[in-house]
């Protein structure tokens, strides 16, 4: 799913001083087409599937309708705002005209500006920070217009991550958690902020994820923060050590303590399963962890239900530029295809 373009730029871990990152991305895109997977679509929202095509073509009204309809469903609203921000990136001027004083449209505009800024991250002219700064005003106005809505605060976390302000990130997390203490999207963003590659450390992101899992009730998707944190830690080791990715991932997830805490977390989630638009992503995070850890029966059960919708980055991109192809290989090895 499109947690803004922060994820896409992580491919720089595999570039060299000789071959530009864009060349790597272009090659990966060509290879990925052969995987027959829907990469970046690890969520369930049929109405959003239809609306994204229309919004990319400049028909913004349907996207705004979907954001409005999800006012009382924070998980769905967060998903739609993020994905529609990506789809509307080429139509920022039209979106600005549409926004006016409408808090739903202001939220969408702010998110689209953050998305556009992350696309400029490799630009050396300073436009990345300039564009990020333009997102603050519409997001603040959206938050003021609907004080109970946690989604503007989640998008502001992505803005503050790009600006490098850890104190502001901590404050924004407190604002978000006071409104929606179990919001999956908010926890995902906070986990990213606490990673060593951004504004924290391996120890911080693991502590955060363990607390989220330990305080989760039956059916709480936030338990998936635990495998997410472990993949971030393993990915950092791959990048720092230059060791074979498969070797690092298997060593990490075959650790008995890691396996035990992941089994406890997934059992908590499955104790009382309930519908969630991002449950497919959790299936991938837990399923991939068990796949690399050698718990193949658990991996088969999870990934059979995940189908062909694949997250764009973690878990399958750890050590690979082509998560769709890596996931397809795992499915073959597990006897799912």
C-alpha positions in Angstrom: 0.0 0.0 0.0 1.1 3.5 -0.6 2.4 4.9 2.7 3.6 7.8 0.6 6.8 7.6 -1.4 9.0 7.1 1.6 8.9 3.4 0.8 9.9 3.8 -2.9 13.0 5.7 -2.0 14.2 2.8 0.2 15.5 1.2 -3.0 18.5 3.5 -2.7 19.9 0.8 -0.3 20.6 -1.3 -3.3 22.1 1.3 -5.6 25.8 1.9 -6.2 28.0 5.0 -6.8 28.0 4.1 -10.5 24.4 3.2 -11.4 21.7 5.8 -10.5 18.7 4.7 -8.3 16.3 5.5 -11.1 17.9 2.9 -13.3 17.4 0.3 -10.5 13.8 1.3 -10.2 13.2 1.1 -13.9 14.7 -2.3 -14.1 12.7 -3.5 -11.1 9.5 -2.2 -12.7 10.1 -4.3 -15.8 10.9 -7.4 -13.8 7.9 -6.9 -11.5 5.5 -7.0 -14.4 6.2 -10.7 -14.8 5.2 -11.6 -11.3 1.4 -11.3 -12.0 1.0 -9.7 -8.5 -0.9 -6.5 -7.6 2.1 -4.8 -6.0 1.1 -1.9 -3.7 -2.5 -3.1 -3.3 -2.3 -4.9 0.0 -5.7 -3.8 1.2 -9.4 -4.5 0.6 -11.7 -1.6 -0.5 -13.5 -2.3 -3.9 -14.8 1.2 -4.0 -11.3 2.6 -3.7 -10.1 0.3 -6.6 -12.6 2.0 -8.9 -12.1 5.5 -7.6 -8.3 5.4 -8.0 -8.6 5.0 -11.8 -11.0 8.0 -12.0 -8.8 10.2 -9.8 -5.7 9.5 -11.9 -7.7 10.7 -14.9 -8.5 14.0 -13.1 -12.0 13.1 -11.9 -11.6 14.2 -8.3 -15.2 14.3 -7.1 -15.4 10.5 -6.6 -12.3 10.5 -4.4 -13.6 13.2 -2.2 -16.9 11.3 -1.8 -15.0 8.3 -0.6 -13.0 10.3 2.0 -16.3 11.9 3.3 -18.0 8.6 3.5 -15.3 7.2 5.8 -15.5 10.0 8.4 -16.7 7.5 11.1 -14.3 4.7 10.1 -10.8 6.0 10.8 -9.0 2.9 9.4 -10.8 3.2 6.1 -10.4 7.0 6.0 -6.6 6.7 6.6 -6.3 4.1 3.8 -8.3 6.2 1.4 -6.5 9.4 2.1 -3.1 7.8 1.6 -4.0 6.0 -1.6 -5.9 8.9 -3.1 -3.1 11.3 -2.3 -0.8 9.2 -4.5 -3.5 9.0 -7.3 -4.0 12.8 -7.2 -0.4 13.8 -7.3 -0.6 15.0 -10.9 -3.6 17.1 -10.1 -2.5 19.3 -7.2 -3.8 22.5 -8.7 -7.2 21.1 -9.3 -7.3 19.6 -5.8 -6.3 23.0 -4.3 -9.2 24.6 -6.2 -11.5 21.9 -4.9 -10.4 22.2 -1.3 -11.8 25.6 -0.2 -12.9 25.3 3.4 -13.9 21.6 3.1 -12.1 19.7 5.8 -12.2 16.4 3.8 -10.7 18.1 0.7 -8.1 20.0 2.9 -7.0 16.7 4.4 -6.7 15.2 0.9 -4.8 18.2 -0.4 -2.3 18.2 2.5 -1.7 14.4 2.1 -1.2 14.9 -1.7 1.4 17.6 -1.0 3.2 15.3 1.4 3.1 12.6 -1.3 4.5 14.9 -3.9 7.2 16.1 -1.6 8.5 12.5 -1.0 8.7 12.1 -4.8 11.1 15.0 -4.7 13.3 13.6 -2.1 16.2 12.9 -4.5 16.1 16.4 -5.8 19.1 18.4 -4.6 17.6 21.8 -5.0 15.8 21.8 -1.7 12.3 21.4 -3.2 11.7 18.4 -0.9 11.5 20.5 2.2 9.8 23.4 0.5 7.0 21.1 -0.7 6.7 19.4 2.7 6.2 22.8 4.3 3.2 23.6 2.0 1.3 20.6 3.5 1.1 22.0 7.0 -1.6 24.7 6.4 -4.3 22.5 4.9 -3.6 19.6 7.4 -3.8 22.0 10.4 -7.1 23.4 9.0 -8.5 20.0 8.5 -7.5 19.0 12.1 -9.1 22.2 13.5 -12.3 21.6 11.6 -12.7 18.1 12.9 -10.9 17.8 16.3 -11.8 14.1 16.7 -10.3 13.0 13.4 -6.9 11.3 13.9 -6.0 11.1 10.2 -4.6 14.6 9.8 -2.3 13.9 12.7 -1.1 10.7 11.0 -0.3 12.6 7.7 1.5 15.3 9.8 3.7 12.5 11.1 4.9 11.8 7.6 5.6 15.5 7.1 7.6 15.8 10.3 9.6 12.6 9.4 10.8 14.3 6.3 11.6 17.5 8.1 13.7 15.6 10.7 12.0 17.0 13.8 12.0 14.2 16.5 10.4 16.4 19.1 7.5 17.3 16.8 7.2 13.6 15.8 6.8 12.7 19.5 4.2 15.5 20.0 2.2 14.4 16.9 2.1 10.8 18.1 0.6 12.0 21.4 -2.1 13.9 19.5 -2.9 11.0 17.3 -2.9 8.4 20.1 -5.2 10.5 22.2 -7.8 10.3 19.4 -7.3 6.8 18.1 -5.0 4.8 20.3 -5.2 1.6 18.2 -5.1 3.1 14.7 -3.1 0.8 12.4 -2.0 3.5 10.1 -0.9 5.7 12.9 1.1 2.9 14.5 2.7 2.1 11.1 3.9 5.7 10.7 5.2 5.8 14.3 7.1 2.6 13.7 8.8 4.1 10.7 9.7 7.2 12.6 11.3 5.1 15.4 13.5 3.1 12.9 17.2 3.6 12.9 17.1 4.8 9.3 15.0 7.8 10.4 14.8 9.2 13.9 15.2 6.2 16.3 17.0 2.9 16.6 16.5 -0.8 16.4 15.9 -0.9 20.1 13.2 1.9 20.0 11.2 0.4 17.2 11.2 -3.1 18.7 10.2 -1.7 22.1 7.3 0.2 20.5 6.2 -2.9 18.6 6.4 -5.1 21.6 4.3 -2.7 23.7 1.7 -2.5 20.9 1.5 -6.3 20.7 1.5 -6.8 24.5 -1.4 -4.3 25.0 -3.5 -5.6 22.0 -6.8 -7.2 22.6 -8.1 -10.2 20.6 -8.5 -9.3 16.9 -6.3 -6.1 17.1 -4.4 -5.7 13.8 -1.8 -3.5 15.6 -0.1 -6.8 16.6 1.4 -6.7 13.1 3.7 -3.9 14.3 5.9 -6.7 15.7 6.8 -8.5 12.5 7.1 -5.0 10.8 9.7 -4.0 13.4 11.6 -7.2 13.0 11.7 -6.8 9.2 13.0 -3.2 9.6 15.8 -4.5 12.0 16.7 -7.3 9.6 16.7 -5.0 6.6 19.0 -2.6 8.4 21.4 -5.5 9.0 21.3 -6.5 5.4 22.1 -3.0 4.3 24.9 -2.5 6.9 26.6 -5.9 6.6 26.3 -6.7 2.9 25.5 -10.3 3.8 23.1 -12.3 1.7 19.5 -11.2 2.4 18.1 -14.7 2.6 20.8 -15.7 5.1 20.1 -12.7 7.3 16.3 -13.1 7.2 16.4 -16.8 8.0 18.8 -16.2 10.9 16.7 -13.4 12.3 13.3 -15.2 12.1 14.6 -18.6 13.2 15.7 -17.1 16.5 13.5 -19.0 19.1 12.6 -15.8 21.0 11.6 -14.0 17.9 9.5 -16.9 16.7 7.8 -17.2 20.1 6.8 -13.6 20.4 5.5 -13.6 16.8 3.4 -16.7 17.4 1.9 -15.0 20.6 1.1 -11.9 18.6 -0.5 -13.6 15.6 -2.5 -15.8 18.0 -3.8 -12.7 19.7 -4.9 -11.3 16.4 -6.6 -14.5 15.3 -8.3 -15.0 18.7 -11.2 -12.8 17.5 -10.7 -11.8 13.9 -12.7 -8.9 12.5 -12.8 -7.2 9.2 -10.1 -4.6 8.6 -9.2 -2.9 5.2 -5.5 -3.6 5.9 -5.7 -7.2 7.1 -4.0 -8.3 3.9 -0.9 -6.4 4.9 -0.8 -8.1 8.3 -1.1 -11.5 6.6 2.0 -10.7 4.5 4.0 -9.4 7.5 3.3 -12.4 9.7 3.3 -14.9 6.8 6.7 -13.7 5.5 8.1 -13.8 9.0 7.0 -17.4 9.5 8.1 -18.3 5.9 11.7 -17.1 6.7 11.5 -18.6 10.1 10.7 -22.1 8.9 7.2 -22.2 10.3 5.7 -23.2 6.9 2.3 -24.4 8.1 1.6 -21.0 9.6 3.0 -19.2 6.6 0.8 -21.2 4.2 -2.3 -20.4 6.2 -1.7 -16.7 6.2 -0.4 -16.3 2.7 -3.1 -18.5 1.1 -5.6 -15.8 2.4 -3.4 -12.9 1.3 -3.9 -13.8 -2.3 -2.0 -11.7 -5.0 -2.2 -8.3 -3.4 1.3 -7.5 -2.2 2.8 -4.6 -0.1 5.1 -2.5 -2.2 8.0 -2.6 0.3 8.1 -4.7 3.4 8.1 -7.6 4.0 9.0 -9.0 0.5 11.4 -6.2 -0.5 13.9 -6.9 2.3 16.9 -7.7 0.1 15.0 -7.5 -3.2 13.9 -4.8 -5.6 11.1 -6.9 -6.8 8.7 -7.8 -3.9 6.1 -9.3 -6.3 8.6 -11.8 -7.7 10.0 -12.6 -4.3 6.5 -13.2 -3.0 5.6 -15.4 -6.0 8.7 -17.5 -5.3 7.6 -17.9 -1.7 4.1 -19.0 -2.8 5.6 -21.7 -5.1 7.9 -23.0 -2.4 5.0 -23.2 0.1 2.9 -25.1 -2.5 0.3 -22.3 -2.9 0.7 -22.0 -6.7 
